[in-house]
Amino acid sequence: MTIWKADFASDQVGVVRESGTTLLLHRQKAAPDKHWRILCLVEDQYRKNLRSSDKIEFVSDPEDDFDLFVAPNPSAKGVFENILARCSNPAAPLVTTSSVFGARADIVVAQPTAASVAAAIASLEPLVARVSALPRIPQGADRNGLLALALAYTRNSVIEGQWEPCSPQMIGYPLLLGIANARSVLENLAEAGLVRRRFYERLHVCDHCDSSQLHARESCINCHSSHLTEHSLVHHYSCGFQAAQRTFEHRDGYVCPKCHKLLRHYGVDYDKPGMVVECQACGESMTEPEVGFICASCGRYTSGDDAGRRDWYHYEFLADGLSALRASALPHADSAEVRNGCSLRDFRLILGHSLSVAQQHRRPITAWRLTIDADGLAKQVGRRGAVEVCQLMRELVVENMRSGDVVAGLPAGIVACLSETDAASAEAELERIRGAIARTIQPHLEINIEIFENERIGVLLQDLQ
């Protein structure tokens, strides 16, 4: 891996030779003093083809500052995954020549010519600026969650699940390449109210190894073999015996194995009331086989009734996610600090506790929900702009509320808990907030307000689930 520094203020940025091909980066339309720092992911055999110049500085430490990843070949994928946890800018744009990086690649250059590489790098300048505008993603327990939020926010993208047949989970999140346990990370973000789930698929999981690489099949209820055959069921009227047709077959026709009488006429001597399934492994007969799964990962059997289920989702970025990115920290429900602008999960806990206390001591409590026409707003300012407007609106609400009030963001609005407050006082406060929003935010927002007092707060809590 190599970091090289390019100065686009000059005509020729630098020369990179890969497999005999010269890649020449020329000056692009950028600020006169614009410098680009690029983390180039290459195998050792490629490094000797990279030349130093007065415009290119090689640095070996990925923890140094850089603006872009460049992956010149498919083998760089492993290098990318290995250094992501410790590099200084894990959300940086990625330029590659291969599709193996999936959705994580911001630009795939099919023909790595001088012009195409230069154009690719220059075209990413707005994305570089968006990434740079966010605080650096710190090391620690919150890093993967913050990185997932940063990728969704800066790319203005839904974090979508996709089929990965070679993975035991069968589904992955290509945008989160290099993030371990991506589903768990995203589920924690959803529980914290930072992203919103959108159902994608439901998979069964192995009862023994938790894999979803399962083969569904009909199997014997006794030995679980799939070596089954289906036969017509023959019923002898005279003695009442019935069994599979093959047990009645004789060189003279059908002979009852119980009373040994010859069955001559269908509908008079016998009939065929249905089908029977026989296991060729153990000889068991059954009217219906069992549906179960053989795990391709561990080879063990799980019955259909015992197999667990796992739901997979796409995840949409919410306004609270931007607050977490700006704070460089994720909200935690076990935090001792109760503050304005908390996560939706924290808000539900606080509101439920506050309602219980108010009912116990017969004190007033009010909650309200303020929502806007998100679809209409997105048509005016775009989805990314709508997220920014929601964030600004929440900041205005926090500024205009009392210190003891609690606020949380919704996908298209805000909820608040006002202890020791009746509905009339809450309405007066909302009028002040509505005025602040109207004076500050353009375009004009279509605002809907619902007030919940005392017992009706339970309805709001149900809605927030």
Disulfide bonds with the S-S distance in Angstrom:
none
